[in-house]
Amino acid sequence: MKSLAKLALFLGFILMSLSVSAQFDNRDIPQYRYRDFRGINQFEALQSDIIYDGFKVRLGGSFAVQMQGLSHSNGSADTLALIGENFNLPTANLDIDVALADGMRMHMRTYLSSRHHPESWVKGGYIQIDNLNWIQDGLFENIMDMATIKMGLMEINYGDYHFRRSDNARAIYNPFVGNLIMDAFNTEAGAEIYFTPGDFLIMAGLTNGKLNQSVATDTVTEYTPAFLAKLGWDKQMNEDLRLRLTSSLYTSAEGKTNYLYFGDRGGSRYYLVMEPQGASPTSSYRSGRWSPSFINQVTAIMVNPFVKYKGIEFFGAYETASGKITGEANTRSYTQIYGELVYRLGSRDQYYIGGRYNSVNGELTNFVPNTDAQEISISRFAIAAGWYMTPNVMLKAEYVNQDYNDFSETGSNSIFYDGNFNGAVIEATISF
C-alpha cells in the first residue's frame, strides 16, 4: 500500500506539472537543438531552417525527479548502504541561448541543482559561428557554407551517446533512466571545427583537457592539449529510413590529469547502489557507473551506428579505451558495448517501449611490475516505457539489472564481489 501511495503521489505531481508547461516555438533561434520532443535524434545542431531575424534571447530549462525502488547485494563482508523506495533530490537546469548576430549564437547551461552540487553552478558555455556575415555579408561564403566553429568551455563532442544521455535535469532525450556504465562526458576549454560536405561530417577539436580551470602549474606535470576528432555519415534515405554512422577519437598525452570518464558532476541516476554504509548521495554521485581510472593518460575510440525506420530506432556503441595512472608500469585497456532498441507509437509518437544492453570489460589498476592486471566485467540490462504527455513533459519507467563479475572478495574493490543491483525507477522530466 505504501508503494502504491507513493506512486499515486508521484503521478499526481506530474499531472499538476502539465499546467506549467508551454510551447515557445517563436523563441527558437538558428542552429539550436530543440529542448522538447523535437530534439530527439537531433545530433550536432549545425543546420537550421530558422532565419536570423535580430538579436534574440531564449531562456529555457529542465526539471527532473525520480522515485527509486532499487535493491543491491554482494557476496563480501562489506556492508552496503541501506536503500529503499523513495524520491531522489530533484535536479534542475537553466539554459540561456542567444542569437548574437547573423551567424553567431551563444549557449550557457547552469545546473541549478545537481547530485554532486546541490548549489547552483555553471556547467559551461560556448559561442558557435556558422557564417561571417556579422563581419561582412558573404565573407568566405563558399567555405562557411560547410564550416562551423565552436569555442568555449563546453561539453566535448566525443561519441554520439552524449546526445541521448541525461545531462543532469535534461532527461527528455533519453528513453531510459540511466546513462552508460562507462560514461564518457566532460566539459573542457577549447574549440571544435566542423565541415559538413553533403551527408558527411568531419570534426577536429583541441582542448586543454582540464575539468577545473586554473593557471596553477608545477615543475613536474607537462600540460599538453587533448585532441578529439569525429568522422561521420548521416543520411535520410527516404521518408521512412534514416542511417547514421560515426567514429570518434579522444586522446591526451601521458602526464596530464584526465577527466573523460569521471567529469560528469550531474551524477548517476541510480542513487547509492553498491555504495558502503555512511555514503551520501552527494559524495558518492557516480554509483552504478564505472571509471577505468585512466587519470594520467587516455586514448579512446567510439563507433556509433544509428538506424531509424518508421517508429523503430536502434542506437549502438562500441568503445575501446586504453590508459593508465601515474605509477603503473603498463597501459591497461577497456572495451564497452552498448545497444538499445526503441519502438515509438501513437498518433504523434508520444509513447514508446525499449530495451538496452550495456557491458564493460577491462583491467583494474596494477602497480606491481611484471604481473597481469585483474580483469573484471560489468553488465546491465534494462527495459523501459515512456509517455510524452506533451512535447515538453515526459514520464518514463525503467526496470534495470546490473551484475558485477570477476571482482575479488578482498582488496579495494571487494564491495563489488558478486555484486548486483536491480529494481525499478520512475522518472519525470520537463524541458522547455
C-alpha positions as CSV (number, residue, x, y, z in Angstrom):
1,M,0.0,0.0,0.0
2,K,2.8,2.4,0.8
3,S,4.4,1.8,-2.6
4,L,1.0,2.4,-4.3
5,A,0.5,5.6,-2.3
6,K,4.0,6.9,-3.3
7,L,3.3,6.1,-7.0
8,A,-0.1,7.9,-6.8
9,L,1.6,10.9,-5.3
10,F,4.3,10.9,-8.0
11,L,1.7,10.7,-10.8
12,G,-0.3,13.5,-9.2
13,F,2.8,15.7,-9.1
14,I,3.4,15.1,-12.8
15,L,-0.2,15.8,-13.8
16,M,-0.1,19.1,-11.9
17,S,3.1,20.0,-13.8
18,L,1.2,19.9,-17.1
19,S,-0.3,23.3,-16.2
20,V,3.2,25.0,-16.2
21,S,4.5,23.5,-19.5
22,A,4.2,25.5,-22.7
23,Q,5.3,25.8,-26.3
24,F,7.6,28.7,-27.2
25,D,8.3,28.0,-30.9
26,N,8.7,31.7,-31.6
27,R,11.8,31.8,-29.4
28,D,13.7,29.3,-31.4
29,I,17.0,30.5,-32.9
30,P,19.3,29.3,-35.7
31,Q,21.4,26.2,-35.2
32,Y,19.8,25.3,-32.0
33,R,18.8,21.9,-30.5
34,Y,15.2,21.9,-29.5
35,R,14.7,21.4,-25.8
36,D,11.4,19.5,-26.3
37,F,10.4,16.3,-28.1
38,R,11.6,17.7,-31.4
39,G,15.2,17.4,-30.2
40,I,15.1,13.6,-30.1
41,N,17.5,12.1,-32.6
42,Q,19.0,15.6,-33.3
43,F,22.7,15.3,-33.0
44,E,25.1,18.2,-33.9
45,A,23.0,21.3,-34.4
46,L,24.8,22.5,-37.5
47,Q,21.9,23.1,-39.9
48,S,18.8,25.1,-39.4
49,D,15.7,26.2,-41.3
50,I,15.3,29.2,-38.9
51,I,16.5,32.5,-40.3
52,Y,18.2,35.1,-38.1
53,D,15.8,38.0,-37.5
54,G,17.7,40.0,-35.0
55,F,19.1,39.7,-31.5
56,K,17.1,37.2,-29.5
57,V,17.5,35.7,-26.0
58,R,15.9,32.3,-25.3
59,L,15.5,31.3,-21.7
60,G,14.8,27.6,-21.1
61,G,15.4,24.9,-18.6
62,S,14.8,21.4,-17.4
63,F,13.5,19.7,-14.2
64,A,13.7,16.0,-13.3
65,V,12.7,13.9,-10.3
66,Q,12.8,10.1,-9.7
67,M,11.1,7.7,-7.4
68,Q,13.6,4.9,-6.9
69,G,12.9,1.3,-5.9
70,L,16.3,-0.4,-6.2
71,S,17.9,-3.1,-4.1
72,H,21.5,-4.2,-4.1
73,S,23.6,-7.1,-2.7
74,N,27.1,-8.5,-2.8
75,G,29.0,-11.6,-1.7
76,S,31.6,-10.0,0.5
77,A,31.8,-8.9,4.1
78,D,31.4,-5.2,3.0
79,T,28.2,-3.7,4.4
80,L,26.2,-1.9,1.7
81,A,24.2,1.3,2.3
82,L,20.6,0.7,3.3
83,I,18.4,1.9,0.5
84,G,14.6,1.7,0.0
85,E,11.7,3.1,-2.0
86,N,11.6,6.9,-2.0
87,F,12.1,10.1,-4.0
88,N,15.5,11.4,-5.0
89,L,16.5,15.0,-4.7
90,P,15.1,16.8,-7.8
91,T,17.5,18.3,-10.2
92,A,17.1,21.4,-12.4
93,N,18.9,23.2,-15.3
94,L,18.8,26.7,-16.6
95,D,19.6,27.3,-20.3
96,I,20.4,30.6,-21.9
97,D,20.7,30.7,-25.7
98,V,21.3,33.9,-27.5
99,A,21.3,34.8,-31.2
100,L,24.0,37.4,-31.0
101,A,24.3,38.2,-34.7
102,D,23.7,36.6,-38.1
103,G,25.9,33.5,-37.9
104,M,26.8,33.7,-34.2
105,R,24.9,32.2,-31.3
106,M,25.8,31.6,-27.6
107,H,24.8,28.8,-25.3
108,M,25.2,28.6,-21.5
109,R,23.9,25.9,-19.1
110,T,23.7,26.3,-15.3
111,Y,23.0,23.4,-13.0
112,L,20.6,24.9,-10.5
113,S,20.7,21.7,-8.5
114,S,22.7,18.5,-9.3
115,R,23.6,15.4,-7.4
116,H,27.2,16.4,-6.7
117,H,26.5,20.2,-6.3
118,P,23.1,21.0,-4.6
119,E,24.0,24.6,-5.1
120,S,23.8,26.4,-8.5
121,W,26.9,26.4,-10.7
122,V,27.7,27.0,-14.4
123,K,28.3,23.8,-16.3
124,G,29.7,25.6,-19.3
125,G,29.0,27.7,-22.4
126,Y,30.3,28.4,-25.9
127,I,29.9,30.5,-29.0
128,Q,29.0,28.9,-32.3
129,I,29.8,30.6,-35.6
130,D,28.3,29.3,-38.9
131,N,28.9,32.3,-41.1
132,L,30.9,35.5,-41.1
133,N,28.0,37.9,-42.1
134,W,28.5,39.6,-38.8
135,I,31.8,40.8,-40.2
136,Q,30.8,41.4,-43.8
137,D,27.9,39.9,-45.8
138,G,29.1,36.9,-47.8
139,L,32.6,36.8,-46.3
140,F,34.2,33.5,-47.2
141,E,30.7,32.2,-48.1
142,N,31.8,29.2,-50.0
143,I,33.8,27.9,-47.1
144,M,31.4,28.9,-44.3
145,D,28.5,27.1,-46.1
146,M,30.2,23.9,-45.0
147,A,32.0,25.1,-41.8
148,T,31.0,25.7,-38.2
149,I,33.2,26.8,-35.3
150,K,32.5,26.2,-31.6
151,M,34.6,27.8,-28.9
152,G,34.3,27.9,-25.2
153,L,34.3,25.8,-22.0
154,M,31.9,23.2,-23.3
155,E,30.8,19.6,-23.4
156,I,33.2,17.9,-25.8
157,N,31.8,16.1,-28.8
158,Y,33.2,12.6,-28.2
159,G,30.9,9.9,-29.5
160,D,27.2,10.2,-30.2
161,Y,25.8,8.9,-26.9
162,H,26.2,12.2,-25.2
163,F,23.4,13.5,-27.5
164,R,21.0,10.9,-26.0
165,R,22.2,10.8,-22.4
166,S,20.6,12.6,-19.5
167,D,22.5,15.8,-18.7
168,N,21.6,16.5,-15.1
169,A,17.9,17.5,-15.4
170,R,17.8,17.4,-19.1
171,A,16.4,13.8,-19.5
172,I,13.8,14.3,-22.2
173,Y,16.1,12.8,-25.0
174,N,16.9,9.7,-23.0
175,P,14.4,6.9,-23.4
176,F,15.9,5.2,-20.3
177,V,16.8,6.4,-16.9
178,G,20.5,5.7,-16.5
179,N,23.4,6.6,-18.8
180,L,26.3,4.3,-19.9
181,I,28.2,2.3,-17.3
182,M,31.5,3.8,-18.5
183,D,30.1,7.3,-19.2
184,A,32.4,9.5,-21.3
185,F,31.5,13.1,-20.6
186,N,33.5,16.2,-19.7
187,T,33.4,20.0,-20.1
188,E,36.8,21.3,-21.3
189,A,38.1,24.6,-22.6
190,G,38.8,24.5,-26.3
191,A,37.5,24.7,-29.8
192,E,35.9,22.4,-32.4
193,I,35.8,22.9,-36.2
194,Y,33.2,21.2,-38.3
195,F,32.9,20.6,-42.0
196,T,29.7,19.1,-43.5
197,P,30.2,18.3,-47.2
198,G,26.9,16.8,-48.2
199,D,25.9,14.0,-45.9
200,F,29.3,13.7,-44.3
201,L,30.6,15.2,-41.0
202,I,34.2,16.0,-40.3
203,M,35.2,17.4,-36.9
204,A,38.6,18.2,-35.3
205,G,39.0,19.7,-31.8
206,L,41.6,20.8,-29.4
207,T,41.1,21.4,-25.6
208,N,43.2,21.8,-22.5
209,G,41.9,18.5,-21.2
210,K,41.0,20.1,-17.8
211,L,37.8,20.0,-15.9
212,N,38.6,22.6,-13.2
213,Q,40.2,25.5,-15.0
214,S,43.2,27.1,-13.3
215,V,46.5,28.7,-14.2
216,A,48.2,26.9,-11.3
217,T,51.1,24.6,-12.5
218,D,54.1,22.8,-11.2
219,T,57.5,21.7,-12.5
220,V,56.5,18.0,-12.9
221,T,53.4,17.9,-15.0
222,E,53.6,18.7,-18.7
223,Y,50.4,20.5,-19.7
224,T,49.8,19.4,-23.2
225,P,46.4,19.7,-25.0
226,A,43.9,16.9,-25.6
227,F,42.9,16.1,-29.2
228,L,39.5,14.9,-30.4
229,A,38.0,14.1,-33.8
230,K,34.9,12.7,-35.4
231,L,34.1,11.3,-38.8
232,G,30.5,10.5,-39.8
233,W,27.8,10.0,-42.3
234,D,24.2,10.8,-41.7
235,K,21.5,10.5,-44.4
236,Q,17.7,10.4,-44.6
237,M,17.4,7.7,-47.2
238,N,13.7,8.1,-47.7
239,E,10.7,9.2,-45.8
240,D,10.9,6.1,-43.5
241,L,14.6,5.3,-43.2
242,R,17.5,7.3,-41.7
243,L,21.0,5.9,-41.3
244,R,23.9,7.4,-39.3
245,L,27.4,6.1,-38.6
246,T,30.2,8.0,-36.8
247,S,33.6,7.2,-35.3
248,S,35.1,9.4,-32.6
249,L,38.6,9.8,-31.1
250,Y,39.8,11.4,-27.9
251,T,43.4,11.3,-26.8
252,S,45.5,13.0,-24.2
253,A,49.2,12.8,-23.6
254,E,50.9,11.0,-20.7
255,G,51.5,13.1,-17.6
256,K,48.3,15.2,-17.6
257,T,45.2,14.6,-15.5
258,N,42.3,13.4,-17.5
259,Y,38.6,13.5,-16.6
260,L,36.9,11.8,-19.6
261,Y,35.2,9.1,-17.5
262,F,34.6,11.0,-14.3
263,G,33.9,14.5,-15.4
264,D,30.1,14.5,-15.0
265,R,29.0,16.3,-11.9
266,G,25.3,15.7,-12.6
267,G,25.8,12.2,-11.3
268,S,24.3,8.8,-11.8
269,R,20.5,8.2,-11.7
270,Y,20.9,5.1,-9.6
271,Y,21.4,6.6,-6.1
272,L,23.6,4.9,-3.6
273,V,23.7,1.5,-5.3
274,M,26.8,-0.6,-4.4
275,E,27.9,2.1,-2.0
276,P,29.0,1.4,1.6
277,Q,27.1,2.4,4.7
278,G,27.6,6.0,5.5
279,A,27.9,7.1,1.9
280,S,26.0,10.2,0.9
281,P,24.3,10.8,-2.5
282,T,26.4,13.9,-2.9
283,S,29.9,12.5,-2.3
284,S,29.1,9.1,-3.9
285,Y,27.5,10.6,-7.0
286,R,28.9,8.0,-9.5
287,S,27.1,5.0,-8.1
288,G,26.2,2.4,-10.7
289,R,28.9,3.7,-13.1
290,W,32.5,2.5,-13.6
291,S,35.6,4.6,-14.3
292,P,38.6,2.8,-15.7
293,S,40.9,5.2,-13.7
294,F,42.8,6.5,-16.7
295,I,43.7,9.6,-14.9
296,N,47.1,10.5,-16.4
297,Q,46.7,9.1,-20.0
298,V,43.9,8.0,-22.2
299,T,43.2,7.2,-25.8
300,A,39.5,6.3,-26.5
301,I,37.7,5.4,-29.7
302,M,33.9,5.1,-30.0
303,V,31.9,3.9,-33.0
304,N,28.1,4.7,-33.1
305,P,25.6,3.3,-35.5
306,F,22.1,4.7,-35.6
307,V,19.1,3.4,-37.6
308,K,15.6,4.8,-37.6
309,Y,12.9,3.0,-39.7
310,K,9.5,4.5,-39.1
311,G,8.9,4.1,-35.4
312,I,11.8,1.8,-34.7
313,E,15.1,3.1,-33.6
314,F,18.4,1.3,-33.0
315,F,21.4,3.1,-31.4
316,G,24.6,1.4,-30.6
317,A,28.1,2.0,-29.3
318,Y,31.4,0.1,-29.5
319,E,34.2,1.7,-27.5
320,T,37.8,0.9,-26.7
321,A,39.9,2.9,-24.3
322,S,43.4,2.5,-23.0
323,G,45.5,4.4,-20.5
324,K,47.0,4.3,-17.0
325,I,47.5,6.2,-13.8
326,T,50.8,7.6,-12.6
327,G,52.9,4.7,-11.1
328,E,51.6,2.0,-13.3
329,A,54.2,0.2,-15.5
330,N,51.8,-1.0,-18.2
331,T,48.9,0.5,-20.1
332,R,45.5,-1.1,-19.4
333,S,42.5,-1.4,-21.7
334,Y,38.7,-1.5,-21.6
335,T,36.0,-2.4,-24.0
336,Q,32.4,-1.2,-23.8
337,I,29.5,-2.5,-25.9
338,Y,26.1,-0.8,-25.9
339,G,22.8,-1.3,-27.8
340,E,19.3,0.0,-27.4
341,L,16.1,-0.7,-29.4
342,V,13.2,1.7,-29.0
343,Y,9.8,1.5,-30.7
344,R,7.7,4.7,-30.7
345,L,4.0,4.6,-31.3
346,G,0.9,6.7,-31.1
347,S,-0.6,9.4,-33.3
348,R,2.4,11.7,-32.6
349,D,4.9,9.0,-31.3
350,Q,4.0,10.1,-27.8
351,Y,4.5,6.5,-26.4
352,Y,7.5,4.2,-26.6
353,I,8.9,0.9,-25.3
354,G,12.5,-0.1,-25.3
355,G,15.3,-2.4,-24.2
356,R,19.0,-1.9,-23.7
357,Y,22.1,-3.9,-23.0
358,N,25.5,-2.5,-21.8
359,S,28.7,-4.3,-20.9
360,V,32.2,-3.2,-19.8
361,N,35.2,-5.4,-19.7
362,G,38.7,-4.3,-18.6
363,E,41.6,-4.4,-16.2
364,L,41.9,-3.0,-12.7
365,T,44.8,-0.7,-11.7
366,N,48.0,-2.6,-11.3
367,F,51.2,-1.2,-9.6
368,V,53.1,-4.5,-9.4
369,P,55.6,-4.8,-12.3
370,N,55.7,-7.9,-14.4
371,T,52.2,-9.1,-13.3
372,D,49.0,-9.2,-15.2
373,A,46.2,-6.9,-14.1
374,Q,43.0,-8.4,-12.8
375,E,40.2,-8.5,-15.4
376,I,36.7,-7.6,-14.5
377,S,33.3,-7.2,-16.2
378,I,30.1,-5.4,-15.6
379,S,26.8,-5.9,-17.5
380,R,23.5,-4.2,-17.4
381,F,20.1,-5.0,-18.9
382,A,17.1,-2.6,-18.8
383,I,13.6,-2.3,-20.2
384,A,11.7,0.9,-20.2
385,A,8.4,2.5,-21.3
386,G,7.6,6.2,-21.6
387,W,4.9,8.7,-22.3
388,Y,5.4,12.3,-23.7
389,M,2.3,13.9,-22.1
390,T,3.1,17.0,-24.1
391,P,6.2,17.7,-26.2
392,N,7.7,19.3,-23.1
393,V,6.6,16.8,-20.3
394,M,7.8,13.2,-20.2
395,L,7.1,10.3,-17.8
396,K,9.2,7.1,-18.0
397,A,9.6,3.9,-16.0
398,E,12.6,1.5,-16.2
399,Y,13.5,-1.9,-14.8
400,V,17.2,-2.4,-14.5
401,N,19.5,-5.3,-13.5
402,Q,23.3,-4.9,-13.2
403,D,25.8,-7.6,-12.4
404,Y,29.5,-7.2,-11.3
405,N,31.7,-10.2,-12.3
406,D,35.2,-11.4,-11.5
407,F,35.9,-9.0,-8.7
408,S,38.0,-10.3,-5.8
409,E,36.5,-10.9,-2.3
410,T,39.3,-8.9,-0.8
411,G,41.0,-5.7,-1.7
412,S,39.9,-2.2,-2.5
413,N,37.1,-3.3,-4.8
414,S,35.8,-6.1,-2.7
415,I,32.4,-4.3,-2.3
416,F,31.7,-5.3,-5.9
417,Y,32.4,-9.0,-5.3
418,D,29.4,-11.0,-6.7
419,G,27.6,-7.6,-6.7
420,N,24.2,-6.9,-8.2
421,F,21.6,-4.2,-8.1
422,N,18.1,-4.3,-9.6
423,G,14.7,-2.8,-9.5
424,A,12.5,-0.1,-10.9
425,V,12.9,3.7,-11.2
426,I,10.2,6.1,-12.3
427,E,11.4,9.4,-13.7
428,A,9.5,12.6,-14.7
429,T,11.1,15.4,-16.6
430,I,10.1,18.8,-18.0
431,S,12.2,20.5,-20.6
432,F,11.4,23.8,-22.5
